[in-house]
Amino acid sequence: MTSRIERLVRQLDGEAGASYDARAELIWIGSEAIPAIIDGLPSLGGFGQLTAIEVFEELRDPRCGPTLIRLLDSDNPTVREWAAIALASLEIDGAVEPLHRAYRACLERATPPDWTEPGGIRWALTELGARTPVVPPLTAGLHAAAAADDAPGWPSAHFTKIINDVADHAQVILYSQFWRVDAGRTYGVPNTSLDWEPDWTAPWEHLVEEARAWFLLEATEAPVGENIFVTPTWIDRTDLHPER
């Protein structure tokens, strides 16, 4: 069995079909495969490591925790992002401080906060209770009213109110996604997102007002309807300038 598992681990780095088959078989084998995956992980490339992370998440074995923490130092930003998300999904003990370090490392590399890696780490910290997003009262109330119908976010008709509300509370919107709910199913809606490239070295107050202006302009072209919802993503000053 050991040699078979080791062969499957090596296949995680193979062509997509072979990698997918190996992933499925390792998940079927279960926790018995965990030690071999951990041992073989350093020899895998980025694709194989990402697939191994998927196996870890499916098996939900806490022995994966130290390995996932080590992957936060990977040279591959997607591996770092997926490792962060997996640490939160698996509720790994001791993950918070390594995640804080990984987030600070993102900022030191000047990774824009609207890129997926810092976004994934912020999500992980939030899920683990180590980050509390600022949700202004008006915005929270509008979301609560929509949540009764399991809506994905806020009614798009309220987008302008939300933009002004979060800016009034010194938050910077990073991006937004629109959704259509039809017969209980949710679909992404293309929108006229503006190509906003902020100068993240600018004063926070400037970023707040620049984001307000850009997204108010986007709101004038945003899709609107009773079944159209929007999920804006925003950050607080402490997300860009965390205390050390």
N, C-alpha and C positions, 0 to 999 in steps of 0.2 A: 504493500500500500504506500509506503514512504516514497519509493522511487516513482510510483505513478503520480503522487501529489507533486513531487519536485518537477516532473515532466510537464504537468499542467501549469505550474507556476511559470516555467520558462515560456510556455505558449501564450501567456498573457501579453507578451510583447510581439506576438506574431501578427499575421494578417488579420483584418477585422473579423472575418468569419471564424477562424481558428481561435482567436482571442475570446470571442463571445462564447464559443463552445466550452473553452477552458473555464471561463468565468462561471458559466451555468453548472459545470460539473463540480467545481470547487464549492459552490454554494450548496449543491446537493450533498457533498461529503460532509459539510458542516464544520464545526469547531475543531475537529481533528486536523483540518488542513491549516489552521492558523499558524502554528509554529513554522511550517515550511514556507508559508507566504512571507512571514516576517524575515526569515533567514534569507530568502531569495530576493527580497525587495531591492537591496542595494545594487544588484546586478541588472535590474530592469531599467529600461528607458522610460521616458515620460509617459508614453501611452500605456505601457505595462503597469506603471505605478498608479496611474489613474484608474485602471481597471481593477487593480488590487484594492484600492480604496473603496470601490463599489462593492467588492466582495466583503470587505470589513463591515460596511454599513448594513449589508444584508444579514450577515451572521451575528452582528451586535454582540461581539465578544469583547469584554473590557481589556483583554490582553493586547488588543490592538492599540490601546491608548498611547503607550510610550513611543511606538513606531510612528503614529500619526503626529505626535509632538515633534519628533525628529524631522518629519517631512515639512514642517513649517520653515525649516532652513534650506529647503531644496533650491536649486538654481532655476527651477521651472515655476513661473508664477501661477500657472494653472494647478500644478500639484500643491503648491502652498495654499491656494484658495480652497481646493477640494478637501485638503486635510483639515483646514479650519472648520469647514462646514460639517465634516464627519465628526470632529471632536464634539461639536455641539449636539449633533443628531444622536450621538451615542451617549451623551451626558457623561463624558469622561472626567473623572476626578482629577484635579490638579491642572486642568487645561487653561484656566483663566489667565494666569500670569504669562505662560508661553504665548497665548493669543495677544495679550497686550504688547509683548515684545515684538511679535510678528507685525502688529499694526504700526508700532513706532518705526520698525524697519521699513515698512512701506512708505511712510512719510519721509524718512531719511533718504530713500531712493528717489524722492520727488514723484512718486506714483500718484497721478491725479485721483482725488477721492471718489470720482464718479466712475473709475474703472472697476472691473469685476472683483479683483483681488481684495482691495480694501473694503468693498461692499460686502463680500462674503465674510470677511473677518468681523465687520461690524454686526452682521446678522448673527454670527456665532456668539459674540459677546452679549448681544441682546438676549438670545435664547438662554444663555447660561446665567442671566440675571446680573451681568457685570456692566451693562450699558442700559441706560434708560432714555429712550428717545423722547424729545420734547414734543408733546402733542397739545397745542393750544385748545382751550375750552370750546370755542366755536367749532373748530375742525373736529374735535372729539365728538361733539354733539351731532354733527352732520353724519359722521361715520356710524354712530350708534343707531341712528334712524334707519340707515341703509342696511346695517348688519342683520336686521330682523329677517331680511329676505336672503341672507347669505350672499350679499352683494360683494363683488371683488373690489372694494374701495368705496369711493364716493360717487354719487350721481354727477355726471360730467357738467350738468347745469350749474353746479356749485364751484366749479374749478376756480373762477375768478375770486370768489370769497376765500377759498382755501389758500390761494397764492398770497393774497394780502394778509390773511391771518397769520400764516407761518412767518412771513417777512416782518410783520409787526412784532413778532416774538423772537426776532433776531435769528431766524433759521434760513439756511440757504438751500433752495430746491436744486437738486442735481439733474433729475430727468423725470419724465412721466410716461405712463403706459395706459392706453385706453382699452377697454374691454366691452364686448357686447354679450349680453345674456339672452339666450334664445332657447326656450323649451328646457330650461334647467341646465343647459350647457353654456360654457364660457369660451369665447373666442377673442383672440387679440385683434385689435382694430388698428390699421395703419393710420398714422396721423402726421400732420405737417410739423414734426419736431424741428426746431431751429438748431443750427450748428453753432451752439454756444461753447466757446473755449475760454473759460475764465482764466485770469491770471491769479493763481492761488497764492502768490506772494503779496497780493494787494491787501489792504486793511479789511478786516472782517465786515465792517459796516458797508464798505464799498461793494463787497461780494453780495451782501444781502440785497442791496438796492439794485445791483445789476441783474441778479437772478429774478427779482420781482419784475423788472422791466421786460426781460426776455420772455418770461413765462406768461405775463399778461398779454404780450404780443402773440404768443402761441395760442392762448385761450381764444383769441378772436377767430382762429381758424380751426379750433378743435371740434371734433364730432359731438353732437348733442342729440339726446333722445331719451325716452323713458327707460330704455334698456341699455343705455351706454353709461359706463362707469370709468373713473380715472383713479390711478394709484400713483400719485407723485411720491418721490423719494427725496428726503431732505436730511440735512445734517446740522448739528449744533457747532458752535465755536470750539467746544472741547473735542470734537471729532477731528478738527484740523490742528488744534494745539493742545493735545492731551497733557495732563500733568504727569511728570515723570516721578 
